Amino acid sequence: MKVVILGVAPRAFEHPDDAEVWVINGPRMPPRWDRLFQLHGLDHIEHKHGREFLHRLARVGPPQRLYMTRQYEDIQAAERLDIEQLKDEVGGYLTSSFPIAIALAVQEGATEIVLDGVMWAGGPAQWGAGEGWAVPCIEYHLGRAAAQGVKVRVPSGCGLFAHSDFVYGFEGPGSV
């Protein structure tokens, strides 16, 4: 299974028809999507995205899936994400929606994970996610996925897997 995990920053990749499209937070939804991870309380969602977005969530139905922190009477499609079970499976290190989605994709047998519409670390950060705790956890779970044989792709310049153009000590300043 191929999984494309989308944020709200500009998108860099084409999304193949055979991939599942998982969206983090919304409210800008692509024309085709399969799962939405909206892991905020209803007050936060209404404040951040408006009442109309809550109405859109209430209209979600199969085959699309909506993961939330709990079930809601007014949002029938809301599935409580079993965070405890997922944390047990991955050793407890989950800090936000992106690593949760990555870990779930690995758990469900993804063969390829593409992160798109994401930007961290000093750029025009998605939802202010330049916090120091977001990137290391995402990189950990992408590395974990790659170590299990999952093909991983992230957009160039998104702030993930930042590195120099040389291997310190062997190349560049201070090399022998």
N, C-alpha and C positions, 0 to 999 in steps of 0.2 A: 504494500500500500504506500503510495506517495502522499505526503502531507505538506501542504503549503500553509504556513502560519503567518497571518497578516496583521501588521500594525496599521497605524494611521499616517505614517510618513509617506512620501512619494515612493512608488513601487518601481522596482528595477527588473523584474523577471516576468516572462510570460508564464501563465499558469496552465499546465497541460490539462486537457479534458479528463484524463484518467486520474487526476489528483483530487484528494479531498481538500477542501479549502476551509481552514479554521481561522476565525476572526477573533482578535483580542479586543474586547470592550465595545467596538462600534464607536460612534453611531454611523460613520461613513461605511456603508456595507457595499461590497462588490456585487455585481449583478448575480453571480452564482456563489453560494457558500453552503457549507454543510454543518458546521458547528460554530457556535458563538460562546466565548468565555466572557461572561459579564460577572465578575467576582467582586461586586460592590453592593452595598445596601441600597434599597430603593430610594432613600432620601438623597444619597450621594448621586445616584443616577439621574434623578429628577433635577437636582441642583446643577449638575455638570452638563447634562444633555437635553433637559427639558421634558415636560410631561408627554409630548408626542412620542419621544423615544420609548417611554414606558408603555404606551399604547402599541407601538410596533412590537415590543417584546411580548405583549399579551397576544399578539396575532401569530407568533411563531408556532409552527406545527410540523409534524412529520412530512417529509423525511428529515427536515432540519432539526438539530438538537441545540438546546440552550442550557449551558452549565452555569449555575449560580451557587452561592454559598449555602443556600437553603431553598426549599420549595416555597412558593407563594400562591395563595388562593387566587389572586388576580392574574397570575401569569402561569397558566396551566402547563405550559411546556417546560417550565423551569425544573431542571434536574439538579438535585443537590450533589455537587462534586464531592466524592468520598476522599477528602484530603488526608484523613488519617491513614487509610489503606495505601494511598499513593506515597505518603511520607514513609511509611513502613517499608515499602518496596524499594525506595531510592535512598534510604538512610537518613531521611529527615531534612535534607537540604533543599528547601523550596522557598523562594522569597517573593515570587510574584507570578502573574498569569503566564508569562512566556515560558519560564522553566516548568511550570505545571503542565502546559500544553506539550512541551517537548517530552517530558517524562511520560505523559499519557500516550503520546504517539509511539514511543519506544515500547511501552508496556503492551500496546495493541499490535505490535509487529510491523511498524513502519519500515520500509526499505529505503526511503528517501525522505528527508526533511528539508524544506526550503523556508528560510525566514525571509520575509519581504515586507516592505513598508515599515522598516525599523531604522532608528538612528539613535545612538547613544553617545555619551562621552564628549560633551562640549559642542556638539552640533545642535541644530534646532531640535532639541530632544523631544521625543514623543512623551506626552503627558508629564514632562519634567522628570523623566526617568534617568537623568544623568546621575542619580544617587549612586554612591560607591558600592552599594550592595547589589544592584541589579545586574550589572555586567558579569561579575565573576560567577554568579549562579547560572546565568544563561550559558556562559562559556563552558562551565563544568558539565551541564547537561548535554550540550552539543558534543563535547568531547566524549562523554559517556556513550552517547549514541554512536559516534564514529568508531569507538573502540569495540562496539558490538556489531560492526559491519554496516551500519546505516550510512548512506551517502548524505552528506550535510552540505548545504550551500547557504551563504549569507551574502548580502549585497556589499560590494566594494565600498569602503569608506563609511560604513555604518557604525563604526566604533567597536565592533567585536573583533577579537583576535588581532588586535593592534600589535605591530611588531616593527622592528627596524629592518632596513634593507641589508643588514650584514649580521654576521654572528660575532658577538663581542669576543675579543681576544684572538680570533682567527682572521677577522677582517675589520676594516674601518679604524676609528681612533683607538689607539693603544694596542694595536695588533703587533705581532712580532714580525 
